Amino acid sequence: MALAVAVCLAGHIEADLALTGKLPPGLLVHALSLGALAGAAHLAVRRFAPYADPLILPLGVFLTGFGLVLLDRLDISYKAAHSAKGDYQKLPAAPSQLMWVFLSVAAAIALIVLVKHHRFFQRYVYLLMAGALILLAAPVASPSDSFGAKRWIRLFGLSFEPDEFVKVAITIFFAGYLMASRDALALAGRKIWGMTLPRGRHAGPVLAIWVVSLLVLIFERDLGTSLIFFGVFIVMLYVATERTSWVVLGLLMAVGGAAVVGTVEPHVHGRVEAWLHPLDYYKPVHDQAISEQPAEALFSLGTGHLTGTGLGSGRPWLIGFAGRSDFIFTTIGEELGLAGVTAVLLVYVLLIQRGLRTAVGLTDPFGKLLATGLSAALALQIFVVVGGVSGLVPLTGKALPFLAAGGSSLLANWLMVALLIKLSDSSGRTALEPALPSPEPLPARAAPPASGPTPAGPASAGPTPAEAPTDPAPAAPGSADPSAPTELRPAYGHAPAAPQPAAPQHGHTPAAAPHYGYPPNPATG
């Protein structure tokens, strides 16, 4: 955590020195605020999630702090370049983002403190799904769009993107639904071309999710949300059923639906054309749907070469509103080069890997699917943003998690971090708590009294009750008690079971063979 805060402060100082030749104003207040916020989150995790993965929180802090560095660096350049123009780009984005950082981390701390176990959300999966669908459809009623898409809801002068919260809520619903229906979805179906396809009645949920994602793509013209929405479901469906046919079917449906909508919908068609022919913008006659940003992003990334121009020494502000969109990634590529891009992407990969590692360590199906879904949602969003800026896929307009300006995105991503912390805490408890050593020597346990009268004298052959071996009570079928005694770890407060005698050979029965776990029967000896 200290390293994450120190690197962000060093970047903040370096960028201001390169741009203004002076230390950033309010450096001490900024350092104390960021350090106090990170420390409060760390103490909350240590107190209420002590078994959580120790890397998830520092990775989130580093990405958030580095995003503030990039936004502050862009604000200085935008203020100088647009001061005479009088447009909105001269307005700083870093102060409002800093406010959202405090709100987002506070919300994550509240979730960690108030939610005792991740299975709390399992009770409200259908309620969350209903709320998510309402939020998802709300932007359709907006009278105007922003930058060609309808993703924002405006209330009382404020705007937010509901799809960022829908991403989390729908992942929780998918986890609850697939946990209850995975047996039906895993049933074998008809074999076509060497691939076993699901039965028609079991493919209904996939078709429903596919239709909803297409409706989002058509009415809201939001390619990124549609891809993430459908992609997360397919990933979680594969994890739940372990059937490759679901993945193949999902990819075919996604490509087919995107191809149809990309041909019919003008805004999506323009994104596809700009992806296929980014330099056509500079032709005297070109498709008006093609913008200059895809070509400018390629120029910016190409300028960075291997090590970049240096933080604060490039010209990423030449791309309009880069700090407020997915094009903030070009700032990293131009000023930190391929080395910086690789480092930032590896931080993302490490955060996703810790989420998947949490999923592997969990024993309950709901938690396993939820951790997988949250990790997949983060991975898909990073893929569509970085792929769109670098020209691998069409532009989607989604915000780069933790780095780009946007309160809705930052708040939703910190809620995902808090959920992963709670999930990893449950995983850590399962792995570590049963291995705790016994604090004191184990006293011997007396055997239960015999159910009937025990004859006195030599007729009562066999071990006395104190010598009779005892077995622990059998566990319920299908249960896995991590504290159950084993040969290497006896139950606390109980003596380990005595070794069982060898089986009789050649028809001879030992004279004092006990009935395991019970005193000998006085009638038979």
NUDO-429198 format. One record per residue (C-alpha): residue in one letter; x, y, z. Coordinates in steps of 0.2 Angstrom, whole numbers, plus 5000, padded with zeros to 4 digits. Layout:
aXYZ;...
//
This chain:
m500050005000;a501450125004;l502350084988;a500650114978;v500450284986;a502350334984;v502350294965;c500750404963;l501550544972;a503150534962;g502150534946;h501250684952;i502850784956;e503650734939;a502250784928;d502150954936;l503950984936;a503950944917;l502551054913;t502751204925;g504551184932;k503851194950;l503151074963;p501251044962;p500251164973;g499551084988;l500650934987;l500750905006;v498850905008;h498650794993;a499950665000;l499150665017;s497350645010;l497850504998;g498850425012;a497450435025;l496150375013;a497250225009;g497650195027;a495750195032;a495350065019;h496849955024;l496249965042;a494449925037;v495049775028;r496249715042;r494749725054;f493249665044;a494149555031;p495749495039;y495949345027;a495749445011;d496949444997;p498349575002;l498549634984;i496749684979;l496649844989;p498449914984;l498149874966;g496549974966;v497350114976;f498850124963;l497650134948;t496550264956;g498050374961;f498850354944;g497250404936;l497350564946;v499050594940;l498550584922;l497050694924;d498050834933;r499350824919;l497950844906;d497050984915;i498651094914;s498851064896;y496951084892;k496951244902;a498351324892;a497751264875;h495851304877;s495951464888;a495651574873;k494251464865;g493151464880;d492551284878;y492251164892;q493851074889;k494751214899;l493851154915;p494851044926;a494350864928;a495450814942;p494650904957;s492950824954;q493750654951;l494650674968;m492950704976;w492350544968;v493850454974;f493350494992;l491550444989;s492050284980;v493250224993;a492050265007;a490650164999;a491950014997;i492350035016;a490450035020;l490149875010;i491649785018;v491049835036;l489149815034;v489049655023;k489549505034;h489649375020;h489549375002;r488049265002;f487049415008;f486749454990;q486149284986;r484449324994;y484149474982;v484749414965;y483049444957;l482749614965;l484449664959;m484049604942;a482449704941;g483349854947;a484749824934;l483449814919;i482649974925;l484250064925;l484849984909;a483250044900;a483150224908;p484350314896;v483250264881;a481950394888;s483350534887;p482850664874;s484650684868;d486250584867;s488050614871;f489350584858;g488150474848;a487650354862;k486250354876;r487150304891;w486850444904;i485350484915;r485250664920;l484350714936;f484450884945;g485950944935;l486950784938;s487250644926;f487850464929;e488050314918;p486850174925;d487750034914;e489250044926;f488149984941;v487149874930;k488749774926;v488949734945;a487049694948;i486849584933;t488449484938;i487649454955;f486049394946;f487049284934;a487949204949;g486349164958;y485349104942;l486748994936;m487048914953;a485248854953;s485148804935;r486848734930;d486248554931;a484948584918;l486048694907;a487448554908;l486248424901;a486848344885;g485948394869;r486048354850;k487748324842;i488148434827;w489748434817;g490648354832;m490048484845;t488648444857;l487448584857;p486248624871;r484348574870;g483148704864;r482248734880;h483848754889;a484548884877;g483049004881;p484049104894;v485449124882;l484349184869;a483449304881;i485149384887;w485649394868;v484049494864;v484249614878;s486049644873;l485449684855;l484149794862;v485449894871;l486449904856;i485049964845;f484150084856;e485550154866;r486950134853;d488150074866;l489249944859;g490349924874;t488949884887;s488149764875;l489849664873;i490249664891;f488449614896;f488349464884;g490149414887;v490149404906;f488649294904;i489449174892;v491049164903;m490049124919;l488949004909;y490548904904;v491248904921;a489548834928;t489348704915;e491048664908;r490348654891;t491348724876;s489748724865;w489048874875;v490548974871;v490448934853;l488648974852;g488849134862;l490249194850;l489249154835;m487749244842;a488849394847;v489649414830;g488049384821;g487049514831;a488449644830;a488649624811;v486749654809;v486649804820;g488349874813;t487549874796;v485849944801;e486250074815;p487150224808;h488150264824;v488850094826;h489150084807;g490250244809;r491250164823;v491550004812;e492050114797;a493250214808;w494050054814;l494249984797;h494850144789;p495550264802;l496550374790;d495150404778;y494650554789;y496050644780;k495450614763;p494550764754;v492950654753;h492550534767;d491150454777;q490550584789;a490250454802;i492150434803;s492950544817;e494750594818;q495050514835;p495550334830;a496950404818;e497550534832;a497650384844;l498750294833;f499850444830;s499950464849;l500350284853;g501650284839;t502550434846;g502850354862;h504050214855;l504850104868;t505050224884;g503950374879;t504250554879;g504250574898;l502750604909;g502150784905;s503250804890;g502050734877;r500550814867;p499150694872;w497950844874;l497850864855;i496550724856;g494950804862;f494350764879;a495550624881;g495550634900;r493650614900;s493550464889;d494450304884;f495750404875;i496650434892;f497550264887;t498450364873;t499250474887;i500050324894;g500650264877;e501350424872;e502250484888;l502750314895;g502950214879;l502750034877;a503550004894;g502350104903;v500850024894;t501449854898;a501649894916;v499949964918;l499149824908;l500149704920;v499349784935;y497649764927;v498049574924;l498649554941;l497049624948;i496049504937;q497149354942;r496849384960;g495049384957;l495149224948;r496249154961;t494949194974;a493649104963;v494748944963;g494948954982;l493048974986;t492048814990;d490248884988;p489548894970;f488849064971;g490449144977;k491449054964;l490349114950;l490249284957;a492149304959;t492349244941;g490949354934;l491749514942;s493449474936;a492749434918;a491849604918;l493349694923;a494449604909;l493149634896;q492949814899;i494849834899;f494949734882;v493649834873;v494350004879;v496149964875;g495749864860;g494650014853;v496050144856;s497450034849;g496349984833;l496049804838;v494149824839;p492949964836;l492850104848;t491550084862;g491650244872;k491850154888;a492850224902;l494550144906;p494250074924;f495050174938;l495950294926;a494750394916;a493750534923;g491950484928;g491150464945;s489950324940;s491350214933;l492450244948;l491150204961;a490550044952;n492349984950;w492750014969;l491149924973;m491849774963;v493549794973;a492549784989;l491549624983;l493249544978;i493949584995;k492449505004;l492549354992;s494449334995;d494149345014;s492949195013;s494149105002;g495549135015;r494549075029;t494248915021;a496048885017;l496848945033;e495648925048;p495648735049;a497548735049;l497648835066;p498648735079;s497848675095;p498348795109;e498548665123;p498848475125;l497348375120;p496448285135;a495848115134;r493948085131;a493047955141;a491947835131;p490047835133;p489247715145;a488647555139;s486847545134;g486547385144;p487147305160;t488947245159;p489347075167;a490747065180;g492146955180;p493046865166;a491446845155;s491647025149;a493146995137;g493747145127;p494347315131;t493547415145;p492547575141;a494047685144;e495047585132;a493647565118;p494047665103;t492847805099;d492447875082;p491748055079;a489948075074;p489648045056;a489448205045;a487948235035;p488048165017;g488748295005;s489448415019;a491248465020;d491748515038;p493448595038;s493648565056;a493348385056;p494648275064;t495848185053;e497348075056;l498548225056;r497348345064;p496248275078;a494748365084;y495148505097;g494848435115;h494748255109;a496048115109;p496448045092;a495547885088;a496447725092;p497047625077;q495847485071;p496447305073;a496947205058;a495547095050;p495446915055;q496346795044;h496046605040;g494346605049;h495146645066;t494346785076;p495346885089;a494746845107;a494547025111;a493947105095;p492947265100;h491447335091;y492147495084;g491447645093;y490447545105;p490747435120;p490647245117;n488947155117;p488847065133;a487746925125;t489046875112;g490646935120;
//
